[in-house]
Amino acid sequence: MANLVETAVNAGNFNTLLKAVKAAKLEETLKSPDSLTIFAPTDEAFGRLPKETLDSLLQDIPKLKKILMYHVAFGDVRSDDLVQIEEAETLEGSVVAIASTDGVIKVNDANVLKADMIADNGVIHEIDQVLMPALVAGR
C-alpha cells in the first residue's frame, strides 16, 4: 500500500495540493508512520481561489504551511467515523467542524466528494473547497 503522498499522487486530481505540500516542506510529515487524515482539496477547488491568492500563498511559506496543516487531522478518521463526530483537531492546532446530513459529509463549508482513499498511514477525503483557518481567513 502507498503512503498519503503516494496515494494523493495516484489519485491524479491533487496536483496543486501536492505542489503546495512540497513548497511548504510537509512531504515527510505526510509520509510519516503516524496515522493522519487529509481533507484534500481538488485541483478544481484550488482553481476557485483567485490566482493572486494562490500565488501569494506559494510565496508565504509560513501561511501556506498553516493552511495545509489545517487540512490534516490526527488519526485515521474514516467516513463512518466522520458521521459520528462534530469536529476534528488539526495539525494546525485548531479544529474543523464536521457535519453529516442526508449522507453528505461536510468539513466546515466544504463537501466531501470522495471519502476513504486509504493509505498505509491514514486516509484521504477529497473535498470541494480549500479550508482557511480563522487566523488566516481573518486577515
Protein Blocks (a to p, Z undefined) as FASTA:
>chain_A
ZZfklmmmmnopammmmmmmmmnopmmmmmpmbdcddddddfklmmmpcfklmmmmmmmm
mlmmmmmmmmpcedjddfklmmmpcbdcdfkopacddddeehiacehjbccfbghiacfk
bccdddfbdcddfklmmZZ
